[in-house]
Amino acid sequence: MPITPDHAGKTYAPTAPYEVTRVKIVELAAALGERAAYDVLFPVAPPTFGAVVASPAWDALFTDPELGLQLSRIVHADQQFRYHSPLQPGDVVTATLRIDKVRVRGAVEIISTSVEVHDEADDHVLTATSTFVHTRKVPA
Amino acid sequence: MTEQHVEVGMTLPTLTARITRETLVRYAGASGDLNPIHYSDHAAAALGLPGVVAHGMLTMGTAVRAVTEWFGSAELVSYGVRFTRPVVVPDDGVGAELEVTATITAIGDEGVTFTLDATCAGEKVLGAAKVVVGAGEP
């Protein structure tokens, strides 16, 4: 069953609590080419660490059998983060995804989502707003 | 960033970053984004892409260094981009070169807005790329 505009408003259960660690911050920073000393000077996560935290929520969307999406046919069209506080080692957070809007143009499905990230005290940490484009495989 | 003198029109030094297949492998592992279009020519071709492309989040995360290497990450208010053109990363030992220049385009109550100009081989790869850095704690 494919995704339709009627899926707008669907909200997923919060992801399992995720603990931000210094090791993971350094690993992501290194993958982004950040200088090693950077983490020592500014012991907070890189701005796009939000994607690591949001990733299990995105995966739940991509693998939702109700939507019929295929990871290898998805590209990221835009991404926005709004930060309330920077992620730091020791933070334990959950991510809750909502489908905001779905547009279907033939085989192309344009999916807008927002992920709200909260800490253990339920304080808002960041919001990650994304547009994904899924191109459905058309049988030959 | 209250300590630094900033004004609209100020441009930070251009950041240059090379993205190779090794960079993609490293980013896939670090981020958990295992979409095969970022490592498999076959999967990329099946989606009509010209070749294996960089993760959007890798391009986004690399580009913001043009600002964070000077001002840090702790005071960011927002960061958003549109992925206007895929960054194709050939398996030729050279890869792709990303060039990013950040220019201050607004200073307001929220903070200082930097607009990023990110190009690969002269082509713009990010649109509406804006980073807002707050004033921090008083």
Contacts between the chains, C-beta under 8 A, distances in Angstrom:
chain1	res1	chain2	res2	distance
A	24	B	30	7.9
A	27	B	29	8.0
A	27	B	30	4.7
A	28	B	30	4.8
A	28	B	31	6.7
A	28	B	61	7.6
A	30	B	26	7.3
A	30	B	30	7.3
A	31	B	23	7.4
A	31	B	26	4.6
A	31	B	27	4.5
A	31	B	29	7.5
A	31	B	30	3.8
A	31	B	31	7.0
A	31	B	58	7.4
A	32	B	27	7.4
A	32	B	58	7.1
A	32	B	61	4.4
A	32	B	62	5.4
A	32	B	65	6.9
A	33	B	17	5.3
A	33	B	23	7.6
A	33	B	62	5.9
A	33	B	65	6.9
A	34	B	65	6.3
A	34	B	69	7.9
A	35	B	69	7.6
A	38	B	69	7.4
A	41	B	72	7.5
A	42	B	72	4.3
A	42	B	73	6.0
A	42	B	74	5.9
A	44	B	72	7.7
A	44	B	73	5.3
A	44	B	74	4.8
A	45	B	73	7.1
A	46	B	61	6.0
A	46	B	64	7.6
A	46	B	68	7.2
A	46	B	73	5.9
A	47	B	61	7.1
A	47	B	64	5.2
A	47	B	68	6.6
A	47	B	73	5.3
A	47	B	76	5.3
A	47	B	79	5.1
A	47	B	131	7.8
A	48	B	57	5.6
A	48	B	60	5.6
A	48	B	61	3.6
A	48	B	64	6.9
A	48	B	79	7.7
A	51	B	31	6.2
A	51	B	33	7.6
A	51	B	57	4.6
A	51	B	61	7.6
A	52	B	30	7.8
A	52	B	31	5.8
A	52	B	32	6.7
A	55	B	31	6.8
A	55	B	32	5.0
A	55	B	33	6.8
A	71	B	34	7.7
A	71	B	35	5.3
A	71	B	36	7.7
A	72	B	35	6.3
A	72	B	36	5.0
A	72	B	37	6.2
A	72	B	43	4.8
A	72	B	46	7.1
A	72	B	47	7.0
A	73	B	46	7.8
A	73	B	47	5.9
A	74	B	35	6.7
A	75	B	37	7.3
A	75	B	47	7.3
A	75	B	56	7.4
A	75	B	83	7.4
A	75	B	86	7.5
A	76	B	55	7.7
A	76	B	56	3.7
A	76	B	57	7.0
A	76	B	83	5.6
A	77	B	82	6.8
A	77	B	83	5.9
A	78	B	80	7.2
A	78	B	81	6.6
A	78	B	82	4.3
A	78	B	83	6.4
A	78	B	128	7.8
A	79	B	56	6.5
A	79	B	57	6.9
A	79	B	60	6.0
A	79	B	80	6.7
A	79	B	81	6.0
A	79	B	83	7.6
A	80	B	78	6.9
A	80	B	79	7.4
A	80	B	80	3.5
A	80	B	81	7.8
A	81	B	76	7.8
A	81	B	78	6.4
A	81	B	79	5.1
A	81	B	80	6.9
A	82	B	77	7.3
A	82	B	78	4.7
A	83	B	76	5.1
A	83	B	77	6.1
A	83	B	78	6.6
A	83	B	79	7.8
A	86	B	73	6.0
A	86	B	74	4.9
A	86	B	75	7.9
A	86	B	76	7.1
A	129	B	80	7.8
A	135	B	47	6.4
A	135	B	48	7.7
